[in-house]
Amino acid sequence: MLGTRDIEEYLRRKKIKGEIVYLKPGEAKTSISAARAMKCSLGQIAKNILLIGEKSRVLVITSGDKRVDLVKISRILGEKFRLATPSEVVEETGYSVGGVPPFGHKKEVRIIIDNSIKRFGFVYTSGGSEDTLMKIDVDELIRACNGELLDVSE
């Protein structure tokens, strides 16, 4: 299974400006606890959610204060989507649930970035494990994962 060291190496190799932040066990278990640990707004915690479609897989990055709207994303992308199971998350990304970063996955996956992220200059997102976050500039995040900006949250 992949982890934080893999993301650190990916950041170096791809020259991505992101900073890994190590937390105490459990501090990044939820978006709320991560925001508390980082002393930032809930919206500045970027969630990376893997969805499984009838024909494709997508990773949706959205603000911690938003929820992915499965009906909206299914309508926009033209196929029905559901949340991935924990085993599907590991199979597709190489990371366990709670540790999935926005890039550097085991398999290539389409990245959708919800417009809600653009409210911030920077966000904290998963750094490859349940106990790490990555601080990254929003424009750098969009560039690094070649994500498509869409309105897919509620």
TAFENRA-V35112 format. One record per run of one state. SS is the DSSP state (H for helix, E for strand, - for the rest). FROM is the first residue (numbers start at 1). TO is the last residue. Records with the same first field share a line. If there is no record, write none. Layout:
SS = FROM-TO, FROM-TO
This chain:
- = 1-3, 15-17, 23-30, 39-41, 54-56, 64-67, 69-69, 78-80, 84-85, 94-109, 120-121, 127-131, 146-147, 151-152, 154-154
H = 4-14, 31-38, 42-44, 70-77, 86-93, 115-119, 138-145
E = 18-22, 45-53, 57-63, 68-68, 81-83, 110-114, 122-126, 132-137, 148-150, 153-153
